Amino acid sequence: MDPMLRRSPFGDEPEDEAGFLSGVAKIAFGIFLGVLMLWLVAAAVVRHQMSQVNVAVQQSLDSMQQRAQQAAQSRRDDQERRRRQEVRAQQIAADRRQAQLTAERRKDAAWAAFYQPSPQCLESTSVECGNAHIRARREFERRYAAGEL
């Protein structure tokens, strides 16, 4: 019997050792190619998933940046509104002060036109002159409040 030919443990046919190794090599190569293809597909899937994650992260960052810009603009708008309110309040206060000063000047001018002390009271500070001044002032206040002056 030829040493290259052996009987198969499963049957009576002779087995060629080179053919057997060739078959095993083909199977091993097929398994290798299958694993390689599987690895390449897995890498492509991972690459695709990573690109999807990158897109989602970029969209999230863009959204966060937009919200931050909107918040900053809102703060600036609030600050501007408060500044305008303060300016308006200051203007109203200044207008009120001016109106009060004008009213006081008008009242002082009306008093000066209403009350002229007697020549004796210009030189003296007597009780009689003081009483005359008080009576005149009360009468002036009454008429001024009534709108008669």
Residue, then its C-alpha position, 0 to 999 in steps of 0.5 A: m500500500d502506498p503511504m500516501l493512500r490511507r484508508s478513511p476511518f469512516g469508510d473503505e475508500p483510500e484517503d489522499e492526505a494532500g486532498f484532505l489538507s487542501g480541503v482543510a485549507k479551503i475551509a480555513f480560508g473560507i472561515f478567515l474570509g468570513v471573519l474578515m468580511l464580518w469584521l469589515v461590516a462591523a467596522a462600517v457599522v461602527r463608522h456609520q454609528m459614529s458619524q450619526v453620533n457626531v451629527a447628533v452631538q453637533q446638532s446638540l451643540d448648535s442647539m445649545q449655542q443658539r439657546a445661549q445666544q438667545a439667553a444672552q440677547s434676552r439678558r441684553d434686552d432686559q438690561e436695556r429695558r431696565r435702563r430705559q425704565e430708569v431713564r424714564a423714572q429719572q425724567i419723570a422725577a426731574d419733571r416733577r421737581q421742575a413742576q414743583l419748583t415752578a409752582e413754588r416760584r409762582k406761589d412765591a410771586a403771588w405772595a409777593a404781589f398779595y402781601q406788602p407789609s406796611p412801612q412801620c412793619l418794614e422797620s419793626t418786628s413787633v407782635e402787631c406786625g407779626n400778627a398782620h403777617i400771619r393773618a395775611r398769610r392765612e388769607f393768601e393760602r385760603r385764596y390760593a387754594a381756592g384758585e382765586l390768585 
